[in-house]
Amino acid sequence: MSKVNNMGTVYTSDLLIVGGSIAGLSTAIRAKENNRDLDVLVVDKGYVGWSGQSAKAGNGILGRRKEQSIDDFMEYSIKTFGEYLNDQDYLRMHYSNIPDYLDNLMRWGVNISRNPDGSLKTWPVANNLWCQVGIELRNTKSLRAYALKIGVRLLSYVQVFELLTDDNRVIGGVGFDTNYSKFHIFHAKAVALATNGCHFKKMGGMFMGYGNGLASAYRVGAQMRNAEFSTEVDVVSKATYTPIYGACNIIYNNKGENISAKYAPNRVEVSAELVLGMYKEVQEGRGPCYADLTKPDPIRAEIGAQGHENDQRIWPDKHNWVDHVEKKSAKYGRPFSDKLEATVRMNLQAECLAVDCEQKTNVEGLWGSGKISGMGCSYIGFVRGDGLGYAVQSGIRAADSMVRYVENADFGRINPEQVSELKEKIYAPLNRTSNHHADEIFQRIEEYAFHIDVMLAKSEKRINRVLKEIGQMWELVPQLSATDAHTLAKCHEAADCLLCLEFIFRAALMRKESRGGRYRHYREDYPKRDDKNWLKWIIIQEGKDGNMELSTQDVPMERYKFKPEGWQSGASAE
């Protein structure tokens, strides 16, 4: 239900879901199915069902064969990706529920690839422990249609920048529409943030998120966790910027020397050490580097890859595209080679909203589902294809918890003074006449934070240099001016990006070790893993004085099944 008062347009709903991609729609659909009488509203700054990363993500989603051992895959994930910082309770729950979320997706109308006999079409991943199944690229389009069918309300092109509270409980949010900057007020019994995290402009990628969800949660007291695990590394084809699967073992320099064996021997996943090694080879004149696909590799053997990297694709349109490109390449004298020139793709991103096994934050009335909480759940490190799976599962868990919560919750009271203050804050850039604009912030972030020796190979000296620059950029934020809805949104996005960047580098400064797999924290001055001192999660929270406070929480190894070698209760591993 919506109405207009003198402050703006007011929308009232039982549940407010901020973010309309696969996580947000999964949350909304599951909640509506649990209780058809609930009023569920999904709000997105873009078009609900097309906005967000998952609408354009890869075509594989993590699956599991019933005969496969959850313990085996947990052990692999914990050792390879999280290196014992995983929340093992969360991890077990997540992997146990994979068949259920696949069943839900199919029931909600999402096409998943099948063999002629009706069984799921799969290919193995993670040393053949697990598998992926094909999922339609337009999965969110199907979810949007189903959501509308069962009565979920959708509101597109409205961006929520701040959350509303009543006695330290979240009861809604405020923002404006991205076309005309009209003010909107949302009042709800419970709120789920299903926005992206903060994905900065990065090497070989694109800007996919501005951290508005993280920043708004932080400002109402929500905790951040594992922000230092921010750098996703991968080796990709220079021509297409798509991952070269199995590249961790088959990278060579221009002299034909195997640099995989030199820098990262016996690895089954791309590592920071390999990426830094490739960078060093190029800097020292032994580039370019390439992936020699003629060489045997266990991962490529598992997925049945032959010839060039795209042979593993399972969708007919992918195969057709490959055939088309090959014909065009041959026509113009540039056929595909079994030696692909390789380069580095690094994603710097914050996905650190701390949530429990029900996707609840530490703030009453606030949940987080999807990528905003990908690191904050202490899951730490996804195998390929698990991003989409986590989005669906986390949405389902959030919905189940929210529905139980609203059974006994009221709407709370909106404070007009709080709304007025937030409205004034949001529109302040429109009333400024300075020559400072949001692009200045983005350009400076790119200039100071996105070199490989800062993004990946961090050190105390380089981190402090970035933090100094962040402090100087904060001085610009109160001076940013805007002229319309677009530039107004950019002002707030720049400030929220800056806040998320500070999360990353303050946590990275605190953690004096190197740890992690695909989501890597690497300190050049502390290159080894330190189980004696750093089996800890780093927590970030806004203090009462408004300053950023960092603390640590011990990983509860005593009750976890998988422990580092040499670990003993009451004593740290050496």
Residue, then its C-alpha position, 0 to 999 in steps of 0.5 A: m500500500s502506498k500513500v503520499n504525505n508532505m514528506g514524500t510517497v509512503y509505501t507500507s508492507d510486511l516485508l521490504i526486500v531491497g534488491g531485485s536480482i536472484a537473491g531478492l526475488s528468491t527471498a520475496i517468493r519464498a516469503k510469499e509462499n510461506n504466507r500468502d497473506l503477507d504483503v511483500l515488496v521488492v524495490d530495486k534501483g534498476y528494473v526488478g528482474w534484470s538489475g544486478q549481477s546474477a541476471k548476467a552471470g554465468n550459466g552454471i550453478l552448483g549442484r550435488r550428486k546424492e552419492q557425494s559426501i558433504d564431509d569430503f567437499m567441506e574438507y576440500s572447501i575449508k582447506t582450499f578456500g577458507e583455510y579454516l576461517n569458514d563457519q563450518d556450521y553454516l557451510r554444512m547447512h549450505y551444502s546439505n540444502i543444495p538439492d532443495y534449492l535446485d528443486n525450488l528454482m525449477r518449480w519457480g520456472v527457471n530452466i535447468s539443463r537436462n539430459p534426454d532421460g530427464s536427469l540433470k546435465t552436469w559437469p564436475v568441479a572441485n576435483n570431481l567432488w561436486c558438480q555444476v548444472g546449467i541454468e538459463l542466463r535469464n534466470t531472474k526474468s523467470l523469477r520475476a514472472y513467478a513473483l508477480k504471479i503469486g502476488v509479490r509487489l515490485l517497484s523499479y527505479v527507486q534507490v534506497f540509501e538509508l534505513l529507518t529505525d525505531d529503538n534500534r530496530v530497522i523498520g524501513g528505509v528512504g530513498f528516491d526514484t532514479n529518474y526524477s529524484k522524488f522522495h520515497i519512504f518505506h515502512a515495514k515490519a522487517v527488511a532484507l538487504a539483497t543488494n550487491g556488495c561493493h564491486f569496484k572498477k577493476m582489472g578485467g571487469m566492470f563496476m557492479g555495485y556501489g555498496n549502498g546496502l552495506a553502508s546503510a546497514y553500517r550506519v544503523g549499527a550492523q556489523m561487517r565481517n571478513a572485509e579483508f577477503s576482498t580480492e578475487v583472483d583469476v586467470v583469464s583469456k586476454a581475448t575474452y576475459t573469460p576464466i581458463y579453467g585449470a589454468c593454475n597448472i598450465i601457465y607458461n612464459n614466452k620462453g616456454e617455462n612452466i611458471s605455474a610450477k615455479y610460483a604455485p606448485n601442486r595447486v588445484e585453484v588459481s592462487a595469489e602466488l600464481v597471479l603475482g608470478m605472472y605479473k613478475e614474469v611480464q615486468e621482467g620481460r618474459g611475457p606475455c604469459y599463455a595457457d598451454l591447453t595441450k598440456p595435461d591438467p586434472i581439472r580440464a580432464e575432469i570437465g572433459a575439456q578438449g581444445h580451447e577453453n569454451d569446449q566445456r560450455i553446456w548450452p547450445d547457444k554457447h557452442n553456436w557462438v564458439d563455432h561462429v567465432e572460429k569460422k570468423s577467426a579462420k576467415y580473417g587469418r586468426p584461428f583459435s590456438d591451443k595456446l591462449e594468451a593469458t592475463v590476470r583478472m582481479n575483482l576488488q569487492a566488499e561483501c561483508l555484511a555479518v549474518d548468522c545461519e538465518q541471514k540475520t544481522n546483529v540489528e533487530g529487523l534486518w536481514g541480508s541475502g545474496k552477495i552483500s553477505g557473501m563474506g560476512c556469513s563466514y562462508i569464505g570462498f566459493v567454488r565456481g557456480d556457487g555464487l548463484g546457489y548462495a543467492v538462492q539459498s540465502g534468500i530462502r533462509a532469510a525468508d523463512s526467518m523473516v516470516r517467523y519474525v513478523e508473526n509477532a512483530d508490529f510496524g514500529r513508529i516512524n520518527p518524522e524528525q529522523v525522516s526529515e534529517l535523512k531527506e535533508k542529507i540525501y538531497a544536500p548535494l543538489n543545494r551545493t554550488s561547488n565544482h566537486h563531483a562524484d567522478e573525482i572520488f571514483q577517479r581517485i579510488e582507481e588511481y590509488a587502490f587498483h594497482i596489483d601491488v595494492m589490490l593483491a600484494k598488500s603491505e603495511k606501508r602501502i595500506n597506510r598510503v591508501l588509508k591516507e588517501i581515503g582520509q583526504m577523499w572523505e574531506l571531499v564528500p561534504q563538498l560534492s554537488a549534483t544537478d539531477a537524479h543521476t548525479l545525486a545518486k552518484c554522490h551517495e554512491a561515491a561516499d558509500c564506495l569510499l566507506c566500503l574501501e575503508f572496510i577492506f583496507r582497515a581490516a587488511l591492515m589488522r590481519k597480519e598474515s596471508r590466508g584464503g583461496r579464490y577470495r584472497h587476503y595476501r600480505e607481502d610483509y606477512p606472506k605465511r598463514d598464522d594459525k597461532n594468532w589469526l584463527k579469528w574473524i575481524i569485526i567492523q562496526e560503527g562506534k558511538d562516536g561515529n568512528m570505525e571500530l575493529s575487533t576480533q572474534d575467535v573462530p570456534m574451532e573446539r566445536y568444528k570437525f575440521k581443524p588445522e594440522g596440529w591444532q589442540s583445544g586450548a592451544s594454538a596450532e604451530 
